[in-house]
Amino acid sequence: MSRRQVLLLLALSAIWGSSFMFIKVGIEELEPSTLVAGRLVLAALTLVVIVAVRHPLGAAFAQIRANFGAFLFVALLNSVVPFWLLAWGETRIDSGLAALLQAGAPLFTAVLAALFVRTERVDGARLVGVLVGFGGVALLVGAVPSGSVLGALAVVLTGFCYAASSLAGGRYLRSVPAATIALGTTMIASVVVLPFGIAQAPSSMPSWKVIGSVVALGVVGLGVAYIIYFGLITGAGASKAILVTYLVPPMALFYGATILDESVSANDLAGLALILLGVSLGTGVLQQRLRRSRTPMEVQA
């Protein structure tokens, strides 16, 4: 990776790591549906501007109309449902813990791919990785107070949603540019959730702290972050871009501990270690890196 790509990767992890903190701040005064609606509407407006600068909007909208069913399905599983589950979950658990639990999303991708994609298999080291990773998730969920278990499970379920939407998008929207996918799914998701957000909107104006959090979540956390992420995929490759998975949880823990005064326990660190090890093995990333690190002599042997 070039120095610029490394800086973009760090910027993306800092942005997505802060999202958990901003959600925690937002739900102090907003219902989850209102927070999600504001986040998605602002993200859609941001992406319209960004895509318009890069591509003809007419062509993008034509592709969205032609694949509306797939866009709707991905929008529900990639934005509407997981965003609400995450916001609702954070009404019951710390933002840092939410980030740790969501780090297990690639494990769901590995399992679903093995079940529904014939060429994918989860055996050997990958199977061990999946088991280790879910062991880390179980460790974290088991350590939360009984009244917070549902909140923790809601966040775990977001990982399943992201995995299912990723596989669906890869299958049904493969020919659509990434920026158009981001725009289309975000626009559709905002239309779906907006009525619920308006219905549960507060009767008085939220504080500027909460408004700023929603703006940060929508404009930066989704709009700008999507462009950085897709830029990394096209520039450095998906295998490099996925490294953000490993950087977001520590960033979120840092924000939660230093800004929100959340505690970080040894159990949190142990669960994080197991999840990241499991993700490395379960997705095959660790094996690929080990193979690449071998010398030509070792490969021939």
C-alpha positions as CSV (number, residue, x, y, z in Angstrom):
1,M,0.0,0.0,0.0
2,S,1.2,3.5,-0.8
3,R,1.5,6.1,2.0
4,R,-1.6,7.8,0.8
5,Q,-3.6,4.6,0.9
6,V,-2.4,3.9,4.4
7,L,-3.5,7.4,5.5
8,L,-6.9,6.8,3.9
9,L,-7.2,3.5,5.7
10,L,-6.4,5.1,9.0
11,A,-8.8,8.0,8.3
12,L,-11.6,5.5,7.4
13,S,-11.0,3.5,10.7
14,A,-11.1,6.8,12.7
15,I,-14.4,7.8,11.0
16,W,-16.1,4.5,11.4
17,G,-14.7,4.0,14.9
18,S,-16.2,7.4,15.9
19,S,-19.6,6.4,14.6
20,F,-20.3,4.2,17.7
21,M,-19.6,7.2,19.9
22,F,-21.8,9.5,17.9
23,I,-24.7,7.0,18.0
24,K,-24.3,6.8,21.8
25,V,-24.5,10.6,22.0
26,G,-27.5,10.8,19.6
27,I,-29.7,8.3,21.4
28,E,-29.5,10.4,24.5
29,E,-32.2,12.6,23.0
30,L,-33.4,10.8,19.9
31,E,-35.3,7.5,19.3
32,P,-33.3,5.0,17.3
33,S,-35.6,5.4,14.3
34,T,-35.2,9.2,14.3
35,L,-31.4,8.9,14.6
36,V,-31.3,6.4,11.7
37,A,-33.6,8.6,9.5
38,G,-31.5,11.7,10.0
39,R,-28.3,9.8,9.4
40,L,-29.5,8.2,6.2
41,V,-31.1,11.4,4.7
42,L,-28.0,13.4,5.2
43,A,-25.9,10.5,3.8
44,A,-28.1,10.3,0.7
45,L,-27.8,14.1,0.1
46,T,-24.1,13.9,0.5
47,L,-23.8,11.0,-1.9
48,V,-25.9,12.7,-4.5
49,V,-23.5,15.6,-4.6
50,I,-20.4,13.3,-4.7
51,V,-21.8,11.0,-7.4
52,A,-23.0,13.9,-9.5
53,V,-19.4,15.3,-9.6
54,R,-18.0,12.0,-10.7
55,H,-20.7,10.4,-12.9
56,P,-23.9,11.4,-14.7
57,L,-26.8,11.1,-12.2
58,G,-29.2,10.0,-15.0
59,A,-27.1,6.9,-15.7
60,A,-27.0,6.1,-11.9
61,F,-30.7,6.5,-11.4
62,A,-31.4,4.4,-14.5
63,Q,-29.3,1.5,-13.0
64,I,-31.2,1.9,-9.7
65,R,-34.6,1.7,-11.4
66,A,-33.5,-1.3,-13.5
67,N,-32.3,-3.2,-10.4
68,F,-34.8,-1.8,-7.9
69,G,-35.7,-5.1,-6.2
70,A,-32.0,-5.9,-5.5
71,F,-31.4,-2.3,-4.3
72,L,-34.3,-2.5,-1.9
73,F,-33.2,-5.9,-0.5
74,V,-29.6,-4.6,0.0
75,A,-30.9,-1.3,1.5
76,L,-33.0,-3.1,4.1
77,L,-30.2,-5.5,5.1
78,N,-27.3,-3.1,4.8
79,S,-28.8,0.1,6.3
80,V,-32.3,0.1,7.6
81,V,-32.3,-3.0,9.9
82,P,-28.7,-3.0,11.1
83,F,-28.6,0.8,11.7
84,W,-31.7,0.5,13.9
85,L,-30.5,-2.6,15.7
86,L,-27.1,-0.9,16.4
87,A,-28.8,2.3,17.7
88,W,-31.2,0.3,19.8
89,G,-28.5,-1.9,21.1
90,E,-26.4,1.1,22.2
91,T,-29.3,2.2,24.5
92,R,-28.3,-0.8,26.6
93,I,-24.6,-1.4,26.1
94,D,-21.4,0.8,25.8
95,S,-20.3,2.1,22.4
96,G,-17.0,0.3,22.6
97,L,-18.6,-3.0,23.3
98,A,-20.9,-2.5,20.4
99,A,-17.9,-2.0,18.1
100,L,-16.3,-5.2,19.4
101,L,-19.4,-7.2,18.8
102,Q,-19.9,-5.8,15.3
103,A,-16.3,-6.8,14.4
104,G,-17.5,-10.4,14.0
105,A,-19.5,-9.5,10.9
106,P,-16.9,-11.1,8.5
107,L,-17.5,-14.4,10.4
108,F,-21.1,-14.4,9.3
109,T,-20.0,-13.7,5.7
110,A,-17.7,-16.8,5.8
111,V,-20.5,-19.0,7.1
112,L,-23.2,-17.7,4.7
113,A,-20.8,-17.9,1.8
114,A,-20.1,-21.6,2.7
115,L,-23.8,-22.3,2.8
116,F,-24.9,-20.6,-0.4
117,V,-21.8,-20.2,-2.6
118,R,-20.7,-23.6,-4.0
119,T,-17.1,-22.6,-4.4
120,E,-16.7,-21.4,-0.8
121,R,-15.8,-23.9,1.9
122,V,-15.3,-23.5,5.6
123,D,-12.9,-26.2,6.8
124,G,-9.5,-26.6,8.3
125,A,-8.1,-23.3,9.6
126,R,-11.1,-21.4,8.4
127,L,-13.5,-23.5,10.4
128,V,-11.2,-23.1,13.5
129,G,-11.2,-19.3,12.9
130,V,-15.0,-19.2,12.7
131,L,-15.3,-21.1,16.0
132,V,-12.7,-19.0,17.7
133,G,-14.3,-15.8,16.5
134,F,-17.8,-16.7,17.6
135,G,-16.2,-17.9,20.9
136,G,-15.0,-14.3,21.3
137,V,-18.5,-13.0,20.6
138,A,-20.0,-15.4,23.1
139,L,-17.4,-14.3,25.7
140,L,-18.4,-10.7,25.3
141,V,-22.2,-11.3,25.3
142,G,-21.9,-13.6,28.3
143,A,-20.1,-10.9,30.3
144,V,-22.7,-8.2,30.0
145,P,-25.3,-7.7,32.7
146,S,-28.5,-9.8,32.2
147,G,-30.5,-6.6,31.4
148,S,-28.2,-5.8,28.5
149,V,-28.0,-9.2,26.8
150,L,-30.7,-8.3,24.3
151,G,-28.9,-5.1,23.4
152,A,-25.7,-7.1,22.8
153,L,-27.5,-9.7,20.7
154,A,-29.1,-6.9,18.6
155,V,-25.6,-5.7,17.7
156,V,-24.4,-9.2,16.9
157,L,-27.4,-9.5,14.6
158,T,-26.2,-6.5,12.6
159,G,-23.2,-8.6,11.6
160,F,-25.5,-11.2,10.0
161,C,-27.4,-8.4,8.2
162,Y,-24.2,-6.9,6.8
163,A,-23.0,-10.4,5.7
164,A,-26.3,-11.2,3.9
165,S,-26.4,-7.8,2.2
166,S,-22.8,-8.2,1.1
167,L,-23.5,-11.5,-0.6
168,A,-26.7,-10.3,-2.1
169,G,-25.0,-7.2,-3.5
170,G,-22.2,-9.2,-4.9
171,R,-24.6,-11.6,-6.7
172,Y,-27.3,-9.2,-7.9
173,L,-25.5,-5.9,-8.3
174,R,-22.1,-7.0,-9.6
175,S,-22.4,-5.0,-12.7
176,V,-23.3,-1.8,-10.9
177,P,-20.6,0.8,-10.0
178,A,-19.8,0.8,-6.2
179,A,-20.7,4.5,-5.9
180,T,-24.1,3.9,-7.5
181,I,-24.7,1.0,-5.1
182,A,-23.9,3.3,-2.1
183,L,-26.2,6.1,-3.5
184,G,-29.1,3.8,-4.4
185,T,-29.2,1.8,-1.2
186,T,-28.8,4.9,1.0
187,M,-31.6,6.8,-0.9
188,I,-34.0,3.9,-0.7
189,A,-33.2,3.2,2.9
190,S,-33.8,6.9,3.8
191,V,-37.2,6.8,2.1
192,V,-38.1,3.6,4.0
193,V,-37.1,4.8,7.5
194,L,-38.1,8.5,7.2
195,P,-41.8,8.1,8.1
196,F,-40.8,6.2,11.3
197,G,-38.2,8.7,12.2
198,I,-40.7,11.6,11.8
199,A,-43.3,9.8,13.8
200,Q,-40.9,9.4,16.8
201,A,-39.2,12.8,16.4
202,P,-38.8,14.7,19.7
203,S,-41.3,17.5,20.4
204,S,-38.5,20.0,21.1
205,M,-35.2,20.8,19.3
206,P,-32.4,18.5,20.3
207,S,-29.2,19.9,21.6
208,W,-26.4,21.0,19.3
209,K,-24.3,18.1,20.5
210,V,-26.9,15.7,19.3
211,I,-27.5,17.5,16.0
212,G,-23.8,17.6,15.4
213,S,-23.6,13.8,16.1
214,V,-26.3,13.1,13.5
215,V,-24.6,15.3,10.9
216,A,-21.3,13.6,11.6
217,L,-22.9,10.1,11.2
218,G,-24.6,11.0,7.9
219,V,-22.3,13.3,6.1
220,V,-18.9,11.9,7.2
221,G,-19.7,8.5,8.7
222,L,-21.6,7.3,5.6
223,G,-21.2,9.8,2.7
224,V,-17.5,10.6,2.9
225,A,-16.6,7.2,4.4
226,Y,-18.2,5.3,1.5
227,I,-16.2,7.1,-1.0
228,I,-13.0,6.5,0.9
229,Y,-13.8,2.8,1.3
230,F,-14.6,2.3,-2.4
231,G,-11.6,4.3,-3.3
232,L,-9.5,1.9,-1.3
233,I,-11.1,-1.1,-2.9
234,T,-10.4,0.1,-6.4
235,G,-6.9,1.5,-5.5
236,A,-5.4,-0.9,-3.0
237,G,-7.7,-3.9,-3.5
238,A,-10.5,-5.5,-1.4
239,S,-8.0,-7.5,0.7
240,K,-6.3,-4.3,1.8
241,A,-9.5,-2.4,2.3
242,I,-10.9,-5.1,4.6
243,L,-8.1,-4.3,7.1
244,V,-10.3,-1.6,8.3
245,T,-12.2,-4.4,10.1
246,Y,-9.3,-4.7,12.5
247,L,-8.8,-1.0,13.1
248,V,-12.3,0.1,13.9
249,P,-12.8,-1.7,17.2
250,P,-9.7,-0.3,18.9
251,M,-10.6,3.2,17.6
252,A,-14.1,2.8,19.0
253,L,-12.7,1.6,22.4
254,F,-10.4,4.6,22.4
255,Y,-13.2,7.1,21.7
256,G,-15.5,5.5,24.3
257,A,-12.9,5.4,27.0
258,T,-11.4,8.9,26.5
259,I,-14.5,10.9,25.5
260,L,-17.5,9.0,26.9
261,D,-15.6,7.7,30.0
262,E,-16.6,4.1,29.3
263,S,-14.6,1.4,31.0
264,V,-12.4,-1.1,29.1
265,S,-12.1,-4.5,30.9
266,A,-9.7,-7.4,30.4
267,N,-12.7,-9.4,29.2
268,D,-13.2,-6.8,26.4
269,L,-9.6,-7.1,25.3
270,A,-9.7,-10.9,25.4
271,G,-13.0,-11.0,23.4
272,L,-11.5,-8.6,20.8
273,A,-8.4,-10.7,20.4
274,L,-10.4,-13.8,19.8
275,I,-12.7,-12.1,17.3
276,L,-9.9,-10.6,15.3
277,L,-8.0,-13.9,15.3
278,G,-11.1,-15.7,14.2
279,V,-11.7,-13.2,11.5
280,S,-8.1,-13.5,10.3
281,L,-8.4,-17.3,10.1
282,G,-12.1,-17.5,9.1
283,T,-11.8,-15.2,6.1
284,G,-8.5,-16.7,5.0
285,V,-6.6,-13.4,5.4
286,L,-4.0,-14.8,7.7
287,Q,-3.3,-17.8,5.5
288,Q,-2.9,-15.5,2.5
289,R,-0.4,-13.3,4.2
290,L,1.6,-16.3,5.4
291,R,1.8,-17.7,1.9
292,R,2.9,-14.3,0.5
293,S,5.6,-14.0,3.2
294,R,7.3,-17.2,2.1
295,T,10.4,-17.1,0.0
296,P,10.5,-18.7,-3.5
297,M,12.6,-21.5,-2.1
298,E,10.0,-22.2,0.6
299,V,7.2,-22.2,-2.0
300,Q,9.1,-24.7,-4.2
301,A,9.7,-26.9,-1.2
